[in-house]
Amino acid sequence: MEEFVILVDENDLETGSMEKMQAHREAVLHRAFSVFIFNPDGKLMLQQRAFSKYHSPGLWTNTCCSHPRPGETTPDAAHRRMVEEMGFDCEFQEVFSFVYKAAFDNDLTEHEYDHVFIGTSGSLPVLNTEEAAAYRFASIPEIRKEMTADPDKFTIWFRIAFDRVEKYMNSVA
């Protein structure tokens, strides 16, 4: 089944839609989201991307990420993908957004207006292995130490968003 993404401008105003792989080949700005779920102990649920993913296979990233479909709100898409990728859903809220552009070795480029959602849950995932190879929990200091030692084991969008997620979590602690 062909997947379509929502094309947007730098202000996140919708400008149309495009088939997902075409948008990545042409580096067209499109809407995306990243969900960060912390457990009650304040540890982030990290996802290791499936090794079959079309980019960033096997890298560690936030709990869930994807793209809303045309006609779908970003929060609805985030809840849908939490169930599809991680096998559970929970409450979360949008905290910030950012735009980034990153080229990959396979001639694909992520050029995304990324909406970041943060929430807390005591649920454990039931992984969709087509999406996620593994999961683990880690504290913000543990992640910071790992990212400093080996940043390339994490996705680019995770590395970009992490500082702001850390600041947000410190502000609500």
C-alpha distance (Angstrom), angle and dihedral (degrees) to the residues before:
residue distance angle dihedral
M1 . . .
E2 3.79 . .
E3 3.78 114.6 .
F4 3.79 120.7 -148.2
V5 3.80 127.9 -158.5
I6 3.79 130.1 -153.5
L7 3.79 113.1 -109.0
V8 3.80 115.1 -142.4
D9 3.78 141.1 177.4
E10 3.82 125.6 -122.3
N11 3.84 88.8 -81.0
D12 3.84 92.7 53.6
L13 3.80 91.8 -108.6
E14 3.79 111.1 150.5
T15 3.81 114.4 -109.8
G16 3.81 100.7 171.9
S17 3.79 140.6 -67.3
M18 3.79 136.8 -84.1
E19 3.79 138.2 -175.5
K20 3.82 106.4 -85.6
M21 3.80 99.7 -121.1
Q22 3.80 91.5 45.2
A23 3.81 89.6 52.9
H24 3.81 88.9 52.1
R25 3.82 93.3 46.4
E26 3.82 91.9 49.0
A27 3.83 95.3 39.9
V28 3.81 92.4 -127.4
L29 3.81 117.0 171.2
H30 3.81 110.0 -107.9
R31 3.79 139.0 166.5
A32 3.79 120.1 -92.4
F33 3.79 139.6 159.3
S34 3.78 139.2 -146.2
V35 3.81 122.7 -158.3
F36 3.82 121.9 -155.8
I37 3.83 113.7 -167.0
F38 3.79 119.6 -172.0
N39 3.80 124.1 -164.5
P40 3.83 120.1 -127.5
D41 3.83 88.8 -92.1
G42 3.82 90.5 60.5
K43 3.80 96.3 -107.1
L44 3.78 119.0 137.9
M45 3.80 119.4 -123.4
L46 3.79 103.4 -128.6
Q47 3.78 122.5 -162.8
Q48 3.79 124.5 -149.1
R49 3.78 106.4 -144.5
A50 3.79 115.5 -121.3
F51 3.79 113.5 -95.5
S52 3.83 89.2 -124.2
K53 3.84 94.4 61.3
Y54 3.81 115.8 124.6
H55 3.81 91.4 -121.8
S56 3.79 136.1 12.7
P57 3.83 93.5 18.7
G58 3.79 115.4 -174.6
L59 3.80 94.1 8.6
W60 3.79 122.3 132.0
T61 3.78 117.4 -115.3
N62 3.79 144.4 153.3
T63 3.80 122.0 -54.1
C64 3.81 96.4 -86.3
C65 3.80 138.6 -8.8
S66 3.76 137.6 172.6
H67 3.80 144.3 117.5
P68 3.80 132.3 -74.9
R69 3.79 115.3 -119.9
P70 3.81 121.9 -122.4
G71 3.80 107.8 -77.6
E72 3.83 93.0 19.7
T73 3.79 122.8 108.8
T74 3.78 116.9 -124.7
P75 3.85 94.1 -118.0
D76 3.82 90.9 49.4
A77 3.81 90.0 50.0
A78 3.81 91.4 48.7
H79 3.81 91.4 52.9
R80 3.83 91.2 45.4
R81 3.80 92.3 51.5
M82 3.83 93.4 45.6
V83 3.80 87.4 61.3
E84 3.82 94.1 41.0
E85 3.81 95.6 47.4
M86 3.79 105.5 27.5
G87 3.81 103.9 22.3
F88 3.82 96.9 -124.0
D89 3.77 140.9 67.8
C90 3.78 134.1 -148.4
E91 3.77 142.5 165.1
F92 3.78 118.9 -72.0
Q93 3.78 138.0 155.2
E94 3.77 136.1 -143.2
V95 3.79 109.4 -104.4
F96 3.81 105.0 171.9
S97 3.78 143.9 -24.6
F98 3.79 135.9 -141.9
V99 3.80 141.0 -178.7
Y100 3.77 122.3 -126.8
K101 3.78 139.1 167.3
A102 3.79 122.9 -156.6
A103 3.81 129.0 170.0
F104 3.80 120.3 -147.4
D105 3.81 131.4 -153.2
N106 3.82 92.0 -106.6
D107 3.85 94.6 65.7
L108 3.81 92.0 -100.3
T109 3.80 123.6 122.9
E110 3.77 130.0 -161.4
H111 3.80 108.8 -144.1
E112 3.75 103.3 169.9
Y113 3.76 144.1 165.6
D114 3.81 94.2 -146.5
H115 3.82 121.2 -159.0
V116 3.82 110.9 -156.9
F117 3.81 120.0 -148.2
I118 3.81 124.6 -170.9
G119 3.79 128.5 -166.0
T120 3.79 145.5 147.9
S121 3.79 129.0 -119.8
G122 3.77 138.9 162.0
S123 3.82 91.4 -151.8
L124 3.77 122.5 116.3
P125 3.79 118.5 -138.2
V126 3.77 128.7 -111.8
L127 3.80 97.7 -151.6
N128 3.77 125.4 -135.7
T129 3.81 95.6 -140.3
E130 3.81 91.6 -153.3
E131 3.82 86.2 66.0
A132 3.80 106.6 27.4
A133 3.80 130.7 30.6
A134 3.81 95.6 -168.9
Y135 3.78 145.5 -19.9
R136 3.77 136.1 -144.6
F137 3.78 140.0 171.2
A138 3.79 122.5 -118.7
S139 3.79 135.6 170.0
I140 3.79 120.7 -118.1
P141 3.85 91.9 -108.4
E142 3.83 90.3 50.2
I143 3.81 91.0 50.6
R144 3.82 91.8 45.9
K145 3.82 89.9 52.8
E146 3.82 92.4 48.3
M147 3.80 92.9 46.6
T148 3.80 90.8 50.8
A149 3.81 92.2 49.5
D150 3.83 97.6 41.7
P151 3.83 114.9 5.1
D152 3.81 92.7 169.1
K153 3.80 92.1 70.8
F154 3.84 88.0 69.7
T155 3.81 129.5 68.0
I156 3.78 117.9 -102.0
W157 3.82 94.7 -118.1
F158 3.80 90.8 50.5
R159 3.81 90.8 52.6
I160 3.82 90.5 49.2
A161 3.81 95.6 47.3
F162 3.80 98.0 40.0
D163 3.83 98.1 82.8
R164 3.80 92.0 54.1
V165 3.81 92.4 44.2
E166 3.81 88.8 51.3
K167 3.84 91.4 49.9
Y168 3.79 91.2 48.1
M169 3.81 93.4 49.4
N170 3.82 90.7 48.4
S171 3.81 90.2 50.8
V172 3.83 93.3 54.1
A173 3.82 96.3 40.5
